[in-house]
């Protein structure tokens, strides 16, 4: 049977009219599905038993479930999330003293081929549905309340998959997460991270969701970036910058460049100078991400001297830079490590 959550509010109204019911029933069901995140039609207690039975003859609800939960020594929680068809994705709860962040997936596997990323080695099986994305957020919100006694504060689309390759469902999920009739979270607390697809960046700007944007950059030298992220040879840095400038013009929102520094790959002065030139073209800031090994030895975290050199030169150029420390590395939950791998 079809998951009832594929129906919009208007479609629910039409459905209830065919049953001879008043349109307000649609709003009741919509509230159960998206605000309360209910996973059982039979528990919709403001509907009659007869009506619940009639709905259940045509529709079901296919929630995600936690197949395996792992806790890191730093408090990070990784969820192996099972989908209704048995496929698995991973989502991560990242706690700090002041916030809890949900890192959610948008695809089973990934469409891209970034050399440094474990997820990229998984075949892309399919895109996640809207409800499967929202379920991850609701699940982590519950975990945040359970383990840290506070609700979820932030969401990053930095899990498995490229969000822009599942654009329609990601956007609809964001609407469900942020609308008052849904989870009611602020869109300014949501960051969509992309590896850089210019057309989709512009589309996201036009859709005016008021979310933040992050670009997985890793090198502002074209040839080098294409080696690190082979798919990017289809999307030149000049085209990406054009899209980023359009984004800022439309939204007024500063772009975050996500950037790993690897030993012997992009840790030289020419790499820093190229990054500074790129940053200067659009209001932006840089997150230097501490790399998390994936076991092949090709990409190694740079030494502290190289990292400090990046920070010093970026700051001297007037560019805001933050070092994003690795979290959950002992359970393969850190950036680039999500690959449905469990740790005993």
Steps between C-alpha positions, in 0.01 A plus 500: 500500500601859443638706790235760585776757549543532122172695497506879530250679722284577196516139386396389848201734481399352165542149640274566798237654275491172304431326831214737574697665781545871577821663368615584856585132542793561266647760736464259793685223317764741367568612856542141617739423214723806491473683833471203732690265266257220578574164341169320549166584341326312780639750755328798336262523791291796379380287208230240545606136503296442186677781316842378613416154369390642164824697466704193593339304216666732249801653672776417742788683668855377439719661767875462518644305792836487677672181393808570710593784734863576587631749754834673473722587793436867417121461526430476128229248409493320165177341384489222246159582358298226332254603230174321417664304216787379719762743367718684751621857540673673788419812696694657784420699813787737585479661845691797636452698820257740334337309214412166351530456126342238275711393204250337264527300178322572174593197289570131550863504396621793291487620140848653509857370517701710745829318557520572873146395596393152611138565402606564139614139481147379552277456198210745495197278545228765507399841627338530840133589510378814676368306799826306536695825528254651748500177704878528549457850643212399730697196616807707590282765667364225727853376570614852584220532755568153639880516532568875534175634644452757225338507157693493177639842410662458155480285189769446238447314174850356514422131537495239225430629151503830310189700603487684167465165321179440696390859477121469490477272804759693702316828443164348588651344813640839604153650459353226719772551762458878515126557455289562814285201405816287490796492738511880522879542483658824381640475144797710611609201708516276193807474277495332160845380402579441134804391303416769247229473234451856372152461352364354823666764719317766300176305528539479877550876511186555292294275728561741790509239776722724719738212574878533509731370229833321531728401214736203526801665334832346613700676230460824308747375239294350217730212403557400860131513591418278203748244629351509849139510376504353144135581421581871540661519156142549377456802726785753467580717800407809299147361445471410867610850601241650266235291678632599844489867411144452379421325830632792704326756280165320547528397865756726670629185670877450538636179346707255705789330321571156645864419457718206603877550493694185410870434536681539170181570305370848579714619791725741311507880477366495143192314628441763768543788256253339256248455780536863607444619141189283476359615834550866407249466215194451725416558869613176658670327788714186518455190715826308513387143558730260679517200270383157606690211339305240303772236496670537162799711610477731198359796691659589833417789732752780466729587788426777749750736336318485164163549668631802695640641176155484341340670797762776518491588130120487477461723804765743370293523180193591705324166450317337790633151560399231748658164572229237516625225725433139412211341692406134521810370328519195727165375364555608136245777545718794400497694173573276202475178700133410459499169315267268697800367692456391859755505779494235771 
